[in-house]
Amino acid sequence: MAQQVQGVVAPGRNEPVRVETIVVPDPGPGEAVVKVQACGVCHTDLHYKQGGINDEFPFLLGHEAAGVVESVGDGVTEVAPGDFVILNWRAVCGNCRACLRGRPQYCFDTHNAKQKMTLTDGTELSPALGIGAFAEKTLVAAGQCTKVDPSVSPAVAGLLGCGVMAGIGAAINTGQVGRGDSVAVIGCGGVGDAAIVGARLAGAARIIAVDVDDRKLETARSMGATHTVNSRSTDAVEAIRELTGGFGADVVIEAVGRPETYQQAFYARDLAGTVVLVGVPTPEMKLELPLLDVFGRGGSLKSSWYGDCLPSRDFPMLVDLHQQGRIDLGAFVTETIGLGDVEKAFARMHEGDVLRSVVVF
């Protein structure tokens, strides 16, 4: 029988979000209903609210979540009721050309639940990133549920569902930071700080944090940055070169998603170095670079989508590292809030003093 729960809905472009009654159907074949325990307020949810992703309003927001599987549909074998899971937005298919070549982290046919959650009047909701976890319960594809150690705090575990995984993966998986490398991270919000954590975990010798806010730079240093640059008052490219013997960094991670910061990343890397774009641009943004410079500098220009992660491999590993005390995922949780505080959490993003607000149920 379908259930009615409370959830946060974005009704239209730039309209305030509101808590509504959501109808969650019983899981069909290949689907699962998850009782959400915690969900981070991610900048991607704000993009949805602003219409920066698409215009398929109304959206059921929330996607960076952890909880307990309540029920599953026919044919589901990977999870069972009672399992503690992190939700992911890339349920791999196992059959596309990437999966069949042994590269499931690049799956080209990821999937979501086929049924729709609705408002009580029958209006279909578009779940953010196919999840919609600012709700007491949500319906997802079973492949979007990744089992992890149930002793970890849900508020911490859920952050691996998006932002923290994106940043750590940008450094380790996409940028392939190695021992002794120099790394620069441009943009020190949640994703950028996670990239710093990933670079430190990979053994980078020098980690340069770049931002326009000294408070964020102070936090970045606590996360493992060895040097900081305030690009509001200092030329970021020149500063990074000066800190790397005049050459530029081996890996530059752009965690802002703007053309001007991407250009900084491009020119701040060493010859044959790597640029990783993990910041999310908006549809109207354009990038212009001299093609001769692209050719002449060599190296790699990469985009990191979800940190090029494979949830079944990476989520349990990172939870285990956190439980061992080798990384502090709890440092990303600035505050815990209720469902009715999501709109205020969006406003706090712009104030620069929050890494993550986390809705706890």
C-alpha positions in Angstrom: 0.0 0.0 0.0 1.3 3.5 -0.9 2.5 5.6 2.0 2.2 9.3 2.7 5.2 11.0 4.2 6.6 14.6 4.5 9.1 15.9 2.0 10.6 19.1 0.7 9.4 20.2 -2.7 10.6 23.0 -5.0 7.4 24.1 -6.8 8.9 26.4 -9.4 12.0 28.3 -10.5 13.5 30.3 -7.6 10.3 29.8 -5.5 10.8 29.0 -1.8 10.8 25.3 -1.1 8.0 24.0 1.1 7.2 20.8 3.1 4.5 18.8 1.4 2.8 15.5 1.8 4.4 13.0 -0.6 2.9 9.7 -1.8 5.5 6.9 -2.0 4.3 3.8 -3.9 5.2 0.3 -2.9 8.4 -0.8 -4.6 8.0 -2.4 -8.0 10.4 -4.8 -9.7 14.0 -3.7 -9.1 13.0 -0.9 -6.7 13.3 -0.3 -3.0 11.7 2.0 -0.4 14.3 3.5 2.0 13.5 5.1 5.3 15.8 8.2 5.2 17.8 8.9 8.3 19.9 11.9 7.1 20.3 13.9 4.0 22.9 16.7 3.3 21.9 20.0 1.7 24.0 20.0 -1.4 24.5 22.9 -3.9 23.1 20.7 -6.6 19.7 20.9 -4.8 20.0 24.6 -5.0 20.7 24.3 -8.8 17.5 22.3 -9.1 15.5 24.9 -7.2 16.9 27.7 -9.4 16.1 25.8 -12.6 19.8 25.3 -13.4 19.5 21.6 -14.1 16.2 21.4 -16.0 12.7 22.8 -15.7 10.9 19.5 -14.8 9.2 21.1 -11.7 8.0 20.3 -9.1 11.2 18.7 -7.7 11.4 16.5 -4.7 14.8 17.7 -3.5 17.6 15.9 -1.6 20.0 13.2 -2.8 23.0 13.1 -0.4 21.5 10.6 1.9 21.7 7.5 4.1 19.0 5.3 5.6 17.5 1.8 6.1 15.9 -0.3 3.4 12.2 -0.7 4.4 11.0 -2.9 1.5 12.1 -4.2 -1.9 10.3 -5.2 -5.0 10.5 -8.4 -7.1 13.8 -9.5 -8.3 15.9 -7.5 -5.8 18.8 -9.4 -4.4 21.5 -6.9 -3.7 19.8 -5.4 -0.6 17.1 -6.5 1.8 14.9 -4.9 4.4 16.9 -3.7 7.4 20.1 -3.0 5.4 21.8 0.3 6.2 22.6 2.0 2.9 24.0 5.1 1.3 22.0 6.3 -1.7 23.8 6.9 -4.9 22.7 8.5 -8.1 24.5 6.2 -10.5 23.0 2.7 -10.4 25.2 0.9 -12.9 23.4 -1.3 -15.5 26.0 -4.0 -16.0 25.3 -4.2 -19.7 26.3 -1.1 -21.5 29.6 -0.7 -23.4 31.4 0.8 -20.4 30.2 -1.9 -18.0 31.1 -4.7 -20.4 34.6 -3.3 -20.8 35.1 -3.5 -17.1 34.6 0.2 -16.4 31.3 0.4 -14.6 32.2 3.7 -13.0 31.6 5.2 -16.4 28.3 3.4 -16.9 26.3 5.0 -19.8 22.9 3.7 -18.8 22.5 4.3 -15.1 18.9 4.0 -13.9 16.4 5.2 -11.4 13.0 3.9 -10.0 10.4 3.6 -12.8 7.5 4.6 -10.7 6.9 8.2 -9.7 6.4 9.7 -6.3 3.6 12.2 -6.3 1.8 14.9 -4.4 -1.6 13.9 -2.9 -3.4 15.4 -5.9 -1.5 13.1 -8.2 1.1 15.6 -9.5 4.2 13.7 -10.4 7.4 14.7 -8.7 10.9 14.8 -10.3 13.3 13.4 -7.6 16.6 15.3 -7.5 19.2 13.1 -9.2 16.7 10.3 -9.2 16.6 10.1 -5.4 14.5 12.8 -3.7 15.7 12.2 -0.1 14.5 15.4 1.7 11.6 13.1 2.7 10.9 10.6 5.5 10.9 7.8 2.9 11.9 7.7 -0.7 11.6 5.3 -3.7 14.7 4.4 -5.6 16.1 1.8 -7.9 17.6 -1.0 -5.7 21.0 -0.4 -7.5 21.0 3.1 -5.9 21.4 1.5 -2.5 24.9 0.7 -1.3 25.3 -1.3 1.9 27.9 0.0 4.4 28.9 -0.5 8.0 25.7 0.3 10.0 27.7 1.6 13.0 28.6 4.8 11.1 26.6 7.9 11.8 23.9 8.4 9.1 24.7 12.2 9.0 28.3 11.4 8.1 27.6 8.4 5.8 25.1 10.3 3.6 27.7 12.9 2.6 29.4 10.2 0.5 26.3 10.1 -1.6 27.4 13.2 -3.5 29.7 16.1 -2.4 32.3 14.3 -0.3 32.6 11.5 -2.8 32.8 13.9 -5.7 35.7 15.7 -4.1 37.7 12.7 -2.9 37.1 10.9 -6.2 38.2 14.0 -8.2 41.6 13.7 -6.5 42.1 10.0 -6.3 40.1 8.5 -9.2 40.0 11.2 -11.8 43.2 13.2 -11.0 45.1 10.1 -10.0 47.1 12.1 -7.5 50.2 10.2 -6.5 52.7 10.3 -3.7 54.8 13.4 -3.8 52.6 15.3 -6.2 51.7 19.0 -5.9 48.0 19.7 -6.0 46.0 22.9 -6.2 42.3 23.1 -5.4 40.4 26.1 -6.6 37.2 26.6 -4.6 37.1 25.5 -1.0 33.5 24.6 -0.3 32.5 21.1 0.6 33.6 19.5 -2.7 36.9 21.4 -2.7 37.7 20.5 0.9 36.9 16.8 0.1 39.4 17.0 -2.8 42.0 18.3 -0.3 41.2 15.3 1.9 41.5 13.0 -1.1 44.9 14.6 -2.2 46.2 14.1 1.4 45.0 10.5 1.5 46.8 9.9 -1.8 50.1 11.2 -0.5 50.4 14.6 -2.1 53.4 16.5 -0.8 52.0 20.0 -1.4 48.3 20.9 -1.4 47.4 24.5 -2.3 44.0 25.8 -1.4 42.6 28.7 -3.4 39.5 30.7 -2.5 38.3 34.3 -2.0 37.2 33.8 1.6 39.7 33.6 4.4 37.3 31.6 6.5 37.1 28.9 3.9 40.9 28.9 3.5 41.2 28.4 7.3 38.9 25.4 7.1 40.8 24.1 4.0 44.0 24.1 6.1 42.4 22.1 8.8 41.4 19.6 6.2 45.0 19.1 5.0 46.0 22.0 2.8 49.7 22.9 3.2 49.3 26.4 1.6 46.5 28.8 1.1 45.9 31.6 -1.5 43.3 34.3 -1.3 42.6 34.9 -5.0 40.7 38.1 -4.2 43.9 39.8 -3.3 46.5 37.6 -5.0 46.9 36.3 -8.6 46.1 32.6 -8.1 48.1 31.4 -11.1 51.2 33.2 -10.1 50.9 32.2 -6.5 50.5 28.5 -7.4 53.5 28.7 -9.7 55.6 30.4 -7.1 54.7 27.6 -4.6 55.7 24.9 -7.1 59.1 26.1 -8.1 57.8 28.2 -11.0 56.3 25.2 -12.8 52.7 24.9 -11.7 50.9 22.1 -9.9 50.9 18.5 -11.1 47.1 18.3 -10.6 44.7 21.3 -10.4 41.2 20.6 -9.3 38.6 23.2 -10.2 35.7 22.9 -7.7 33.8 26.1 -8.6 32.5 25.4 -12.1 33.1 28.8 -13.7 35.0 29.7 -16.9 37.3 32.2 -15.2 38.3 29.7 -12.5 38.8 27.0 -15.1 41.2 29.2 -17.0 43.1 29.7 -13.7 43.3 26.0 -13.3 44.4 25.5 -16.9 47.3 28.0 -16.6 48.2 27.0 -13.0 49.2 23.4 -13.9 52.6 22.2 -14.9 53.4 21.2 -18.4 51.8 17.8 -19.0 49.9 18.3 -15.8 46.2 17.5 -15.2 43.2 19.7 -14.8 40.1 18.2 -13.2 36.8 20.0 -13.4 34.5 18.9 -10.6 32.6 22.1 -10.1 29.2 22.1 -11.8 28.7 24.9 -14.5 25.4 26.2 -15.6 24.0 25.6 -19.1 24.8 29.1 -20.4 28.5 29.1 -19.5 31.1 29.1 -22.3 34.8 28.5 -22.2 37.4 30.1 -24.5 41.0 29.0 -24.6 43.6 29.4 -27.3 43.8 26.0 -29.0 47.5 26.4 -29.4 47.8 26.6 -25.6 45.7 23.4 -25.2 48.1 21.7 -27.7 51.3 23.2 -26.5 50.9 22.5 -22.8 50.1 18.8 -23.2 48.8 16.9 -20.2 45.1 16.1 -19.5 41.9 18.1 -19.2 39.4 15.9 -17.4 35.8 16.2 -16.1 35.0 14.3 -12.9 31.4 13.2 -12.7 30.6 11.9 -9.3 34.4 11.6 -8.6 34.4 8.7 -11.2 33.4 6.6 -8.3 32.0 3.1 -8.2 29.7 3.2 -5.1 30.0 -0.5 -4.3 33.8 -0.2 -4.2 34.3 3.3 -2.8 31.5 3.9 -0.3 32.4 1.0 2.0 36.2 1.8 1.7 35.7 5.4 2.7 33.4 4.5 5.6 36.0 2.0 6.8 38.8 4.7 6.6 36.5 7.1 8.6 35.8 4.4 11.2 39.6 3.8 11.5 40.2 7.5 12.1 42.2 7.9 8.9 39.8 10.5 7.4 37.4 12.7 9.4 34.1 12.7 7.4 32.4 14.2 10.5 34.4 17.5 9.9 32.1 18.2 6.9 29.0 18.3 9.0 28.5 21.9 10.2 25.0 21.6 11.5 22.1 19.3 11.7 18.6 20.7 10.9 15.0 19.6 10.3 13.0 19.3 7.1 11.5 22.8 7.6 15.0 24.4 7.7 16.1 23.6 4.2 15.3 27.0 2.7 17.4 28.6 5.5 20.2 26.2 4.7 20.2 27.3 1.1 20.6 30.9 2.3 23.5 29.9 4.6 25.4 28.5 1.6 25.9 32.0 0.4 27.2 33.2 3.7 30.4 31.0 3.4 30.4 29.5 6.9 28.8 26.2 6.2 30.3 23.1 4.7 27.2 21.0 5.1 23.8 21.4 6.7 22.4 17.9 7.2 18.7 17.2 7.6 18.3 14.5 10.3 15.1 12.6 10.7 
